[in-house]
């Protein structure tokens, strides 16, 4: 059966070939920030640096900063913490509201996933936010296929991609990522993504949570198209230098998730001291660290004022000594915790969930 989706306005943007300059209108906000400061922050995000993507179709460029949508409006059932966001006493905001705010702030790279269970709201936010001056090409849309779908095989992956396209109300993705390297399935899933790229449904292929050994398994299996990115947790408290250097040498761009450690390090004395030194917030220090290392920085927040704050990372530079200080904050315990989480998650939600069946026990953890 054919499903028809109403995309008033968005389809005009999707297929527009106009090359006129983008016109953006800044909405009135009731924050303590001045309009001129907000406008400046927005222009900075709209003109943020980009990375070349030689492994993608065409001359695609990856924005250096994006907006993460994990646990935005929806907390997945098997998330590591499914506590409601409203536990603080504040009204929980929807993904629709948050993504509209992110777009209004100037974010153009949206990081999505099947697992996040909010892609339909993300798509609706795009439709409601886009005016006649904004084209589909101005956005950088990324999604990830979940473990359960990979276990079901090629047809299921294709069906999920079509559902994702329908939810995001577009006819292609800039990047489609494998969310976890599911043992016995991720190689076949990658080959499906190679075919989907050939068909033009995705511009580039990406990985997420891949260890060096998972990547080498793809190579040994006859990988034809190199991945564009590997999305892994990167912050000063989990800075896996050997792994990062390996993927850089392979020409694979690193996307950083948990760049801000979910706010759990905002009271760290070292970060607080650096924030004072540079007259910035702790979030901005962490974001700038990512940017200076050449990682794609993917912060998230459900508050617009924080979205603006998180994006202000291009107007200062950390000294070499301070970068070295932050580089040295990863502990052996943090690496052990990472390894435990990896072993737990590669089979997550599959028929092998809760077991170590097929799991690589000796991976590069640093």
C-alpha positions in Angstrom: 0.0 0.0 0.0 1.1 3.5 -0.7 1.1 6.0 2.1 0.5 9.7 1.3 1.9 12.2 3.6 0.8 15.8 3.6 3.8 18.1 3.6 2.4 21.5 2.8 5.3 23.9 2.3 8.0 21.4 3.0 7.7 19.7 -0.4 8.2 23.1 -2.0 11.4 23.4 0.0 12.4 19.9 -0.8 12.4 20.2 -4.5 13.3 23.9 -4.8 16.4 24.6 -7.0 16.5 28.3 -6.3 20.0 29.6 -5.4 18.9 32.8 -3.8 20.2 33.6 -0.3 18.5 32.1 2.6 16.2 34.5 4.5 15.8 33.8 8.2 13.5 35.6 10.6 14.5 35.8 14.2 11.5 35.3 16.5 11.0 37.4 19.5 12.0 35.7 22.7 11.5 36.5 26.4 15.0 35.6 27.6 17.4 37.8 29.4 19.7 37.9 26.3 19.5 40.9 24.0 18.1 40.4 20.5 21.4 41.5 19.0 23.2 38.8 21.0 20.7 36.2 20.0 20.9 37.2 16.3 24.7 37.1 16.5 24.6 33.6 18.0 22.2 32.5 15.2 24.4 33.9 12.5 27.4 32.0 14.0 25.5 28.7 13.9 24.2 29.3 10.3 27.8 30.0 9.2 29.5 27.4 11.3 32.6 25.6 10.0 32.1 22.4 8.0 34.0 19.2 7.3 34.5 17.8 3.8 32.9 14.4 3.3 34.9 12.6 0.6 33.1 9.3 1.2 29.7 10.7 0.5 27.8 11.4 -2.7 28.7 14.7 -4.2 30.6 17.5 -2.5 28.7 17.2 0.8 30.0 19.1 3.8 29.3 18.2 7.4 28.5 21.0 9.9 30.8 21.2 12.8 27.9 21.5 15.3 24.5 20.0 15.4 21.5 19.4 17.7 21.0 16.0 19.3 17.5 14.7 19.8 18.0 11.8 22.1 15.6 11.9 25.0 14.2 15.1 23.6 10.4 14.9 24.3 10.5 11.1 24.4 12.5 8.7 26.6 13.0 5.3 24.8 11.7 2.3 26.8 15.1 0.7 27.0 17.1 3.8 27.6 19.8 3.7 30.3 17.6 6.0 32.4 13.9 6.2 31.6 13.1 8.7 34.3 10.8 11.4 33.1 12.2 14.8 32.3 9.5 16.3 34.3 10.9 14.8 37.5 12.3 18.3 38.3 8.9 19.7 38.6 9.1 21.5 35.2 6.6 20.7 32.4 8.1 18.3 29.9 8.6 19.9 26.5 7.8 18.0 23.3 10.3 17.2 20.6 8.3 19.4 18.3 8.8 22.4 20.5 12.4 21.7 21.2 13.4 21.1 17.6 11.5 24.2 16.4 13.6 26.2 19.0 16.8 24.6 17.8 16.1 25.5 14.2 15.2 29.0 15.2 18.5 29.2 17.1 20.3 28.4 13.8 21.1 24.7 14.2 20.9 23.0 10.8 22.4 19.5 11.5 19.7 17.4 13.3 20.9 14.1 14.8 18.1 11.6 14.9 17.5 7.9 15.3 14.9 5.2 15.0 15.6 4.3 18.6 14.8 7.9 19.8 11.1 7.4 18.9 10.5 11.1 18.1 11.4 11.4 14.4 7.8 12.2 13.4 7.9 15.2 15.7 11.2 16.2 14.4 9.8 16.1 10.9 6.8 18.2 11.9 9.1 20.7 13.5 11.0 21.1 10.3 7.7 21.6 8.3 6.5 24.2 10.8 9.8 26.0 10.9 10.8 26.2 7.3 9.8 29.4 5.4 9.9 30.0 1.7 13.6 31.1 1.9 14.9 27.8 3.3 15.7 24.8 1.1 16.2 21.1 2.0 19.8 21.5 1.1 20.3 23.9 4.0 19.6 21.1 6.4 21.8 18.2 7.3 19.6 15.3 8.4 21.1 12.2 10.1 19.4 9.1 11.4 20.4 5.7 12.7 19.0 2.2 12.3 18.4 0.3 15.5 19.6 -3.1 16.6 16.3 -4.9 16.3 15.9 -3.8 12.7 19.4 -4.9 11.7 18.7 -8.4 13.2 15.7 -8.7 10.9 17.7 -8.2 7.8 17.8 -6.3 4.5 14.0 -5.9 3.9 13.5 -4.6 7.5 16.3 -2.0 7.1 14.9 -0.8 3.9 11.4 -0.5 5.3 12.7 1.4 8.3 14.6 3.8 6.1 11.4 4.5 4.2 9.5 5.1 7.5 12.3 7.4 8.6 12.1 9.4 5.4 8.3 9.7 5.8 8.6 10.8 9.4 11.2 13.4 8.7 9.3 14.4 5.6 12.2 14.2 3.1 13.2 12.0 0.3 16.8 11.4 1.3 19.1 11.4 4.3 22.5 13.1 4.4 23.8 10.3 6.6 22.4 7.0 7.7 24.2 5.3 10.6 24.4 1.8 12.1 23.6 2.5 15.7 25.5 -0.4 17.3 27.7 -3.1 15.7 25.3 -6.0 16.4 27.3 -9.3 16.3 26.5 -11.4 13.3 24.4 -8.7 11.7 26.2 -5.3 11.4 28.3 -6.4 8.4 25.2 -7.4 6.4 23.5 -4.2 7.5 26.4 -2.2 6.3 26.2 -3.9 2.9 22.5 -2.9 2.7 23.4 0.7 3.5 25.9 0.6 0.6 23.2 -0.4 -1.8 20.9 2.3 -0.4 23.6 4.9 -1.0 23.8 3.6 -4.6 20.1 4.1 -4.9 20.4 7.8 -3.7 18.2 7.4 -0.7 21.2 8.2 1.6 24.1 10.5 0.7 26.5 8.8 3.0 27.0 5.9 5.4 27.9 6.2 9.0 28.8 4.1 12.0 28.0 4.6 15.7 29.7 3.0 18.7 32.2 1.1 16.5 35.4 -0.1 18.1 38.5 -0.4 15.9 37.9 -4.2 15.7 34.3 -3.7 14.5 35.6 -1.5 11.7 38.3 -4.0 10.8 35.5 -6.7 10.5 33.8 -4.5 7.9 37.1 -4.2 6.0 37.8 -7.9 6.1 34.2 -8.6 4.8 34.9 -6.6 1.7 33.6 -3.1 2.5 33.2 -1.2 -0.7 32.3 2.3 0.5 34.1 3.8 3.4 31.9 5.3 6.2 31.8 9.0 6.5 31.5 9.2 10.3 31.8 7.2 13.5 29.6 8.6 16.3 31.0 7.7 19.7 31.0 9.3 23.1 33.8 11.8 23.3 34.5 14.3 26.1 37.5 15.0 28.4 36.3 12.2 30.7 36.2 9.6 27.9 39.0 10.6 25.5 40.0 7.4 23.7 43.1 8.6 21.9 44.1 5.3 20.1 40.6 4.8 18.8 40.2 8.4 17.7 43.6 8.4 16.0 42.8 5.1 14.2 39.6 6.5 12.7 41.2 9.8 11.8 43.9 7.9 9.8 41.1 6.0 8.0 39.5 9.3 6.9 36.5 8.7 9.1 35.1 11.8 10.8 34.3 11.5 14.5 30.9 12.7 15.8 30.9 13.3 19.5 27.8 12.3 21.5 27.6 13.1 25.3 29.8 16.0 24.5 28.5 17.7 27.6 28.3 14.5 29.7 24.6 15.0 30.2 25.4 17.9 32.5 27.0 15.6 35.1 30.4 17.4 35.0 29.1 20.9 35.3 30.4 21.1 38.9 33.8 19.8 38.1 36.4 22.1 39.7 38.8 22.0 36.7 36.0 22.9 34.3 34.7 25.6 36.6 38.1 27.1 36.8 38.5 27.2 33.1 35.0 28.6 32.7 36.0 31.5 35.0 39.3 32.0 33.2 37.7 32.3 29.8 34.5 34.0 31.0 32.5 31.1 29.5 30.2 28.4 30.8 31.3 24.9 31.5 29.2 23.7 28.6 31.1 26.1 26.3 34.4 24.9 27.5 33.5 21.3 26.8 32.1 22.3 23.4 35.2 24.3 22.5 37.4 21.3 23.4 35.5 19.2 20.9 35.7 21.8 18.2 39.5 22.3 18.6 40.1 18.6 18.4 38.2 18.5 15.1 35.2 16.5 16.3 31.7 17.2 15.3 30.0 18.6 18.4 26.4 17.5 19.1 25.0 19.1 22.2 21.4 18.9 23.2 19.0 20.7 25.5 15.3 21.1 25.9 15.8 24.8 26.9 16.2 27.4 24.2 18.5 29.6 26.2 20.8 26.6 26.7 20.7 25.8 22.9 22.0 29.3 22.3 24.6 29.0 25.0 25.8 25.6 23.7 26.3 27.1 20.2 28.6 29.9 21.4 31.9 28.0 20.9 33.5 29.7 17.9 34.5 33.0 19.4 37.3 31.9 21.7 40.2 29.4 21.8 41.6 27.2 24.6 45.3 27.4 25.1 47.6 24.4 24.4 48.2 23.9 28.1 44.4 24.0 28.9 43.7 21.5 26.1 46.4 19.2 27.5 44.8 19.6 30.9 41.5 18.5 29.6 43.0 15.7 27.5 44.4 14.1 30.7 41.1 13.8 32.6 40.2 10.3 31.4 40.8 7.7 34.1 41.3 3.9 33.8 37.9 3.4 35.6 36.2 5.5 32.9 37.7 3.2 30.2 36.6 0.1 32.1 33.1 1.5 32.4 33.1 2.1 28.6 34.1 -1.5 27.9 31.3 -2.8 30.2 28.7 -0.6 28.4 29.9 -1.7 25.0 29.5 -5.4 25.9 26.1 -4.7 27.2 24.8 -2.6 24.3 25.9 -4.3 21.1 23.1 -7.0 21.6 20.7 -4.6 23.2 17.0 -5.2 22.4 17.9 -8.1 20.1 17.1 -11.8 20.7 20.5 -12.0 22.3 19.9 -9.1 24.7 21.4 -9.8 28.1 24.0 -12.2 26.8 27.6 -11.9 25.5 26.9 -14.1 22.5 29.1 -13.0 19.7 30.4 -10.0 21.6 34.1 -9.0 21.1 35.7 -9.3 24.5 39.0 -7.8 23.6 38.6 -4.4 21.9 40.7 -1.3 21.8 39.2 0.6 24.7 41.5 3.6 24.8 
